[in-house]
């Protein structure tokens, strides 16, 4: 009979998504510790039983432990989930490694949706470097943090380097009536999909800011999916992964959701707001901005054709006007629409 005892989860990072995941795990009666970056943030959350900085209006489960003490929070932990911006992931891994006791967690899960700028490494690759020999994974999908915190139904995918009995146990522990977890062995596909969709959400925001209409936005998302498949498959992922939760599912949610930081950021750029001003003083991270740089460099290195990604990068980093980028895409060489990737060639 499978072991049904509660697991001990440590969620590193008390932003909106980390808090929502930790709250869900606690409601699933799993031992859960939420570890904050700032001591004062932990104290405020403990007293208010609410994350007023990043997820206001949702009461934290009484069983959820909140602390900034990384060493104490990692004691006897079975699963570590890291919910940080991509540029902070390596630093968090180094801090975690320094605090781990002799008993190592059985699984390290990234909640990060982006690549490391400079190395172009996926989150699981950064974790694998920090924790040699450890089993690493990513948890991703169409998930608005507020909806998960509220207990509205959602589905996610856990892509893992080494499937096995313990991963099955984690799947059962996380899954319930409000969150269904699927597993996958395509770690690269899940992470590239999660990263690319943020870039395309910025592009969808351009459409909203320019008031181009539903036809333009639908066309953009459709072609973005084709580009996502091409980029991901060239980088070693399985093409079918991009038609699942971590690809198409997350793409649709992030491109349309009013809550999407990447889409909202793109909308403001499309409406004429300077990129530098929009980024200055933000409390929350626009992950697609940094990831556009990392993936653009990777596509150049690998000689991958990615016109939408290229135009988004030109707008964000080279000052190109969104309307000029639109014209460049609309006047590209005419071609036949690619067929389904599942059709025989």
PELINLIN-V658422 format. One record per run of one state. SS is the DSSP state (h for helix, s for strand, l for the rest). FROM is the first residue (numbers start at 1). TO is the last residue. If there is no record, write none. Layout:
ss	from	to
SS	FROM	TO
SS	FROM	TO
This chain:
ss	from	to
l	1	7
s	8	12
l	13	15
h	16	27
l	28	30
s	31	35
l	36	38
h	39	48
l	49	49
s	50	51
l	52	54
s	55	59
l	60	64
s	65	67
l	68	69
h	70	74
l	75	78
s	79	82
l	83	85
h	86	99
l	100	106
s	107	110
l	111	122
h	123	130
l	131	135
s	136	140
l	141	144
h	145	150
l	151	153
s	154	160
l	161	164
h	165	174
l	175	178
s	179	184
l	185	186
h	187	210
l	211	213
h	214	234
l	235	238
h	239	243
l	244	244
h	245	256
l	257	260
h	261	270
l	271	274
h	275	279
l	280	286
h	287	302
l	303	306
h	307	318
l	319	321
h	322	330
l	331	345
